[in-house]
Amino acid sequence: MKDARACFPLEREGPAPYARAAQALRRLARWIAGPTPWAQRQLGIKLILVYKFAKAPIMLALAVWLTAAPEAAQRSLDGLAGQVAEAGAMWAGAGAWLRGHLTPDVVTGGTVLAWLDGVSTAIEGLLLLSGRPWAEWIVVIELACLLPVEIFAIASRPDPDRFIVLAVNAAIVFYLARRRVRRSSLA
């Protein structure tokens, strides 16, 4: 005769499925918390983490809005372009340019970029939060790969916002790379 437990797979020996999930969540929380408590982290890392965790939800919210309501986003952007055009003679050209360039394809491209930026920023923040040296190197490599793209964008159309983004990302790359090199030379 068969064992009764074989007929009832939920009553098998060992931890229940939810216990395994709880163990996995505890391991993930310990991994995210990392080896270094928040109070012992350097100010530079704290500032980068605040920047990453402030930017990620904003970009993800924008991505969700552009994905869920692209027509409403298009109307809002058209309205914004109209307000810019009506802001005075100095802004009329900028408003006309915006209206001419705000197409559904631009909104679709902006949606893809918002998703990529939001997800990658959140991942970078989680990696840095882990406090692992290899995680910092991954962030350095990822951001360093974006610097030439930002330089090319500035060369094609100089814009103060692009200079700020380039400066922030270059500063993060420089800081994290210098920090990793110094730590490895001390070891």
C-alpha positions in Angstrom: 0.0 0.0 0.0 1.2 3.6 -0.7 2.3 5.9 1.9 -0.4 8.5 2.7 2.1 11.4 2.3 2.7 10.5 -1.4 -1.0 11.1 -2.1 -0.9 14.6 -0.6 2.1 16.5 -2.0 1.3 19.6 0.2 2.0 17.5 3.3 5.5 16.4 2.3 8.4 16.7 4.6 10.6 19.8 4.6 9.9 23.5 4.7 6.7 24.7 3.2 6.9 26.7 0.0 6.2 30.0 1.7 9.1 29.3 4.2 11.4 28.9 1.2 10.2 32.2 -0.2 10.7 33.9 3.1 14.2 32.5 3.3 14.9 33.8 -0.2 13.6 37.3 0.8 15.7 37.3 3.9 18.8 36.4 1.9 18.0 39.2 -0.7 17.5 41.7 2.1 20.9 40.8 3.6 22.5 41.0 0.2 21.0 44.4 -0.5 21.9 45.7 3.0 25.5 44.8 2.1 28.5 44.5 4.4 28.6 48.2 5.2 25.9 49.8 7.4 24.5 53.2 6.1 26.2 55.2 8.9 29.6 53.9 7.9 29.3 54.6 4.2 31.2 57.5 2.7 29.4 60.8 1.9 30.1 60.4 -1.8 28.4 57.0 -1.9 25.4 58.3 0.1 25.0 61.2 -2.3 25.1 58.9 -5.3 22.5 56.6 -3.7 20.2 59.5 -2.9 20.5 60.7 -6.5 19.9 57.2 -8.0 16.9 56.5 -5.7 15.4 59.9 -6.3 15.8 59.7 -10.1 14.6 56.1 -10.6 11.0 56.5 -9.4 10.6 59.7 -11.3 11.8 58.1 -14.6 9.7 54.9 -13.9 6.6 57.0 -13.2 7.2 58.9 -16.5 7.6 55.6 -18.3 4.4 54.2 -16.8 2.5 57.4 -17.8 3.9 57.4 -21.4 3.1 53.7 -21.7 -0.4 53.8 -20.2 -1.6 57.0 -21.8 0.5 57.9 -24.8 -2.3 60.1 -26.3 -2.7 62.0 -23.1 1.0 62.5 -22.9 1.0 63.8 -26.5 -1.8 66.2 -25.7 0.0 67.4 -22.6 3.2 67.9 -24.5 1.4 69.8 -27.2 -0.2 72.0 -24.6 3.2 72.6 -23.0 4.6 73.6 -26.5 1.6 76.0 -26.9 2.3 77.6 -23.5 6.0 78.0 -24.5 5.0 79.6 -27.8 2.7 82.1 -26.0 5.2 83.0 -23.3 6.6 85.9 -25.4 8.4 86.7 -28.5 11.6 85.2 -27.2 10.0 81.8 -26.7 7.8 81.7 -29.9 10.5 80.0 -32.0 11.1 77.3 -29.3 7.3 76.7 -29.0 7.0 76.3 -32.8 10.0 74.0 -32.9 8.5 71.8 -30.1 5.1 71.6 -31.9 6.8 70.5 -35.1 8.9 67.8 -33.4 6.4 66.3 -31.0 5.2 63.3 -33.0 3.8 60.0 -31.8 7.2 58.4 -32.8 9.0 60.8 -30.5 6.6 59.9 -27.6 7.2 56.2 -28.3 11.0 56.7 -28.3 10.7 58.7 -25.1 8.8 55.9 -23.6 11.5 53.4 -24.4 14.2 55.7 -23.1 12.3 56.4 -19.9 11.9 52.7 -19.2 15.6 52.0 -19.9 16.8 55.0 -17.8 14.4 54.2 -14.9 15.3 50.5 -14.7 19.0 51.0 -15.2 19.1 53.7 -12.6 17.2 51.5 -10.1 19.6 48.6 -10.8 22.6 50.9 -10.3 21.2 52.1 -7.0 20.6 48.5 -5.8 24.1 47.5 -6.9 25.7 50.4 -5.0 23.5 49.8 -2.0 24.9 46.2 -1.9 28.3 47.7 -1.0 30.1 45.1 -3.1 33.3 46.2 -4.9 32.2 44.4 -8.1 28.9 46.2 -8.0 30.7 49.6 -8.0 32.8 48.4 -11.0 29.6 47.5 -12.9 28.2 51.0 -12.3 31.5 52.5 -13.4 31.5 50.5 -16.7 27.8 51.2 -17.4 28.1 54.9 -16.9 31.4 55.2 -18.7 29.9 53.6 -21.7 27.2 56.3 -21.8 29.7 59.2 -21.6 30.6 59.1 -25.3 26.9 59.1 -26.2 26.4 62.2 -24.0 29.4 63.9 -25.5 28.1 63.2 -29.0 24.7 64.6 -28.1 26.3 67.8 -26.8 28.4 68.1 -29.9 25.3 67.8 -32.1 23.1 70.2 -30.0 24.7 71.9 -27.0 22.3 72.3 -24.1 22.9 73.2 -20.5 20.9 70.2 -19.3 23.1 67.9 -21.3 26.2 69.5 -19.8 24.8 68.9 -16.3 24.0 65.2 -17.0 27.5 64.7 -18.5 29.1 66.4 -15.5 27.1 64.3 -13.0 27.8 61.0 -14.7 31.5 61.8 -15.3 31.8 62.8 -11.6 30.2 59.5 -10.5 32.5 57.5 -12.8 35.6 59.3 -11.6 34.6 59.0 -7.9 33.7 55.3 -8.0 36.7 54.3 -10.2 39.2 56.3 -8.0 37.6 54.8 -4.9 37.9 51.2 -6.2 41.5 51.8 -7.4 42.5 53.3 -4.0 40.9 50.4 -2.1 42.6 47.8 -4.2 46.0 49.5 -3.8 45.5 49.5 0.0 44.7 45.8 0.1 
